[in-house]
Amino acid sequence: MVACLAIGQTLIILTAGIDLSCGVIMALGSIVMTKFAVDLGLPAPLAILCGIAVTALFGWFNGMLVTKLKLPPFIVTLGMFNIAFAIMQLYSRAQTTSGLPPGMVWPGNTFTIGGTS
């Protein structure tokens, strides 16, 4: 997960920008995934797609504000950091979610390659 964020952040930094909100938006996407799977009973692949859609929407909105309105990326992403954090706290009620379906926890399982895990 960190590698995915690092790749995206690298591309942004190479173009003289910055994104302060990527970690919180990732957390919001994961909350959406887990709440959709547990509370709404959606199948894991559909819940994961919903989380990806939420994060893509936030990224698109950040991009539009920076590229079309020519707002400074630092200010836009700092504001989006706070907005995404507030939405995440309100939606999750600041509580963890348990009882995830196996399809949601499978990507986080460890595996062994050449005697290492």
KARA-V945950 format. One record per residue. RES is the residue in three letters. OMEGA is omega in radians with two decimals (NA if undefined). Layout:
# KARA-V945950
res=[RES;RES]
omega=[OMEGA;OMEGA]
This chain:
# KARA-V945950
res=[MET;VAL;ALA;CYS;LEU;ALA;ILE;GLY;GLN;THR;LEU;ILE;ILE;LEU;THR;ALA;GLY;ILE;ASP;LEU;SER;CYS;GLY;VAL;ILE;MET;ALA;LEU;GLY;SER;ILE;VAL;MET;THR;LYS;PHE;ALA;VAL;ASP;LEU;GLY;LEU;PRO;ALA;PRO;LEU;ALA;ILE;LEU;CYS;GLY;ILE;ALA;VAL;THR;ALA;LEU;PHE;GLY;TRP;PHE;ASN;GLY;MET;LEU;VAL;THR;LYS;LEU;LYS;LEU;PRO;PRO;PHE;ILE;VAL;THR;LEU;GLY;MET;PHE;ASN;ILE;ALA;PHE;ALA;ILE;MET;GLN;LEU;TYR;SER;ARG;ALA;GLN;THR;THR;SER;GLY;LEU;PRO;PRO;GLY;MET;VAL;TRP;PRO;GLY;ASN;THR;PHE;THR;ILE;GLY;GLY;THR;SER]
omega=[3.14;3.14;3.11;3.10;-3.11;3.11;3.12;-3.13;3.10;3.13;3.13;-3.11;3.11;3.12;3.07;3.08;3.07;3.08;3.14;-2.98;-2.99;3.14;-3.14;3.10;3.06;3.13;3.09;3.10;3.13;3.07;3.11;3.13;-3.06;-3.14;3.11;-3.12;-3.05;-3.04;-3.11;3.11;3.11;3.03;-3.06;-3.13;3.13;3.09;3.11;3.10;3.09;3.09;3.10;3.12;3.12;-3.14;3.12;3.11;3.10;3.11;3.10;-3.13;3.05;-3.12;3.13;3.13;-3.11;-3.03;-3.07;-3.13;3.10;3.07;-3.14;-3.10;3.14;-3.11;-3.13;-3.06;3.04;3.07;3.14;3.04;-3.12;3.12;-3.13;3.12;3.13;3.11;3.14;-3.13;3.13;-3.09;-3.11;-3.05;3.12;3.13;3.08;3.11;3.12;3.14;-3.13;3.06;-3.10;3.14;3.14;-3.10;-3.12;-3.12;-3.13;3.13;3.08;3.08;-3.06;3.04;3.11;3.11;3.08;3.09;NA]
